[in-house]
Amino acid sequence: MEAYQSWGRYTRASHEVVRPFWRPRSLDLSGLPATALPYGAGRSYGDVCLNHGGGLIDCRGLDRFLGFDRHQGVLACEAGATLAEILGLAVPGGWFLPVTPGTSLITLGGAIANDVHGKNHHRAGAFGRHVRRLELLRSDGARLICSPSRNPELFAATVGGMGLTGLITWAEIQLKPLSSPELTVETIKFHGLEEFEELSRQSDQHWEYTVAWLDALSRQNPRRGLFMRAKHMPGPSERPQADARPRALLSAPFDWPGWALNAWTLRAFNLLYYHRQRPRLKKTVQPFAGFLYPLDAIDQWSRIYGRKGMMQFQCVVPFGQSEALRAMLDLIARSGTGSFLAVIKAFGDTPSPGLISFPRPGITFALDFAFKGPKTLALFKELIAVTRAAEGALYPAKDACMGADDFQAFYPNWPELAKHVDPRFSSSFWRRVTQGQREFLP
Ligand SMILES: Cc1cc2nc3c(=O)[nH]c(=O)nc-3n(C[C@H](O)[C@H](O)[C@H](O)COP(=O)(O)OP(=O)(O)OC[C@H]3O[C@@H](n4cnc5c(N)ncnc54)[C@H](O)[C@@H]3O)c2cc1C
């Protein structure tokens, strides 16, 4: 049994088989146990990358670049390569990831399987839109090339298919041209969701990246926040360029004691964070890693939540449902259990090719919570109920507790995905949201 866990470390699982190193041509899935699941970098928060009691296929050994057309920005590489490794190759050649989540430490396979989104969703949509084709290895040994035009149904099921349709061995993605690795950034203080929505509307056309932080712990209404918008500098920078690969500068090498993060310290942190700039508008120039991946600078940062781990709540609610977000913020402020920065962002309406992708037009809201047993689970239950009443959805990559009826309401296409699930593949998440099976004790 190997200790392969997810980022939140609340859902602990044990797995029978892990294949630490192989090349795709020699991979034979027939020797796997009854069920198996690909595992990337384990940066999903809940159990979407876990298969309690079954097998995991460790994909990190699949990390070779297969081809890079430097004129067209088309990159083919194995699915275990991380986004940081891809950036290390692409940035010096004047190319950039078309979509990137808030960490560069995930694999290409994980980015496709959760159809991840980034701060430019309003312009670029989700990751799957930029996948030209991929190879899927099924447990019967079949190797299928899938793209929007070849095996299109299997392609749609695999993008956002949470590793259930087979193993992505490699993929070809379209990168975007990069004018400069530095970003011009504006940070604007705001109060309340209306002002946030107005800033999003004003910025979406001219700013490549937008995201905001909201103080979910403050009882002040309207709640304060910082809206950030950024775009790549127009030309090459005159400043000397650092290595393009984002790197950790600090580390949290051990679990912090449970008392270290409490309502008082968290409120104080949020207050200081808000007041880190005096004027309403601040303009800066930042390297892309500092803006896009602020948390990658602290290795293993989830350990600050202590031994019991943490959970993240991330939902999206349609535009016009700010009342639902307000209700969630009130629930969180009353519980006093939320932590640091609540992240909010307006998604655009660019559809994803994925059958059950999470991003959809509306406002997404994400917040971390130290896991405190039944108290945390009770709060999540309330937050999920508000999301459901507002006809929103929860993000599987972050989830560890929604029920089967919630998932099936959020993702009515799930029976279509079920038709494409490889008969030998399964996950703790999938069993929970399709059969109501809960495999982890709080
Ligand atoms: C600090 C932080 C910030 C984040 N910010 C964002 C964000 O802004 N936007 C966002 O969308 N997500 C975000 N995430 C979540 C993260 O991007 C996703 O969970 C991502 O899928 C993790 O990829 P991974 O390589 O770690 O894969 P894992 O977590 O190991 O696996 C994720 C899924 O991919 C499947 N999978 C992995 N490899 C393969 C393969 N080769 N073939 C088939 N299936 C495979 C697994 O079975 C699993 O279902 C963030 C996570 C962290 C820790």
The ligand as a Gaussian input file, in Angstrom:
#p B3LYP/6-31G(d) Opt

LIG

0 1
 C       -2.985000      25.690000      -5.336000
 C       -3.990000      25.114000      -6.299000
 C       -4.652000      25.967000      -7.157000
 C       -5.579000      25.471000      -8.074000
 N       -6.207000      26.334000      -8.915000
 C       -7.077000      25.877000      -9.845000
 C       -7.687000      26.751000     -10.774000
 O       -7.449000      27.957000     -10.754000
 N       -8.503000      26.209000     -11.717000
 C       -8.747000      24.871000     -11.792000
 O       -9.500000      24.448000     -12.677000
 N       -8.193000      24.019000     -10.905000
 C       -7.368000      24.485000      -9.943000
 N       -6.769000      23.612000      -9.059000
 C       -7.090000      22.174000      -9.154000
 C       -6.149000      21.417000     -10.117000
 O       -5.791000      22.211000     -11.214000
 C       -6.866000      20.181000     -10.655000
 O       -7.331000      19.391000      -9.614000
 C       -5.970000      19.336000     -11.576000
 O       -6.782000      18.422000     -12.254000
 C       -4.892000      18.590000     -10.798000
 O       -4.065000      17.917000     -11.733000
 P       -3.043000      16.767000     -11.257000
 O       -2.032000      16.588000     -12.323000
 O       -2.550000      17.072000      -9.893000
 O       -3.987000      15.500000     -11.281000
 P       -4.590000      14.638000     -10.107000
 O       -5.128000      15.548000      -9.060000
 O       -3.631000      13.589000      -9.684000
 O       -5.798000      13.969000     -10.901000
 C       -6.870000      14.758000     -11.343000
 C       -7.756000      13.950000     -12.283000
 O       -7.043000      13.722000     -13.493000
 C       -7.029000      12.356000     -13.802000
 N       -5.783000      12.106000     -14.520000
 C       -4.537000      12.462000     -14.159000
 N       -3.658000      12.063000     -15.101000
 C       -4.370000      11.458000     -16.074000
 C       -4.030000      10.810000     -17.296000
 N       -2.763000      10.717000     -17.737000
 N       -5.022000      10.256000     -18.029000
 C       -6.297000      10.339000     -17.632000
 N       -6.686000      10.946000     -16.485000
 C       -5.727000      11.492000     -15.719000
 C       -7.124000      11.648000     -12.454000
 O       -7.656000      10.333000     -12.585000
 C       -8.087000      12.578000     -11.714000
 O       -9.418000      12.260000     -12.034000
 C       -5.842000      24.064000      -8.127000
 C       -5.170000      23.199000      -7.259000
 C       -4.250000      23.714000      -6.354000
 C       -3.533000      22.767000      -5.413000

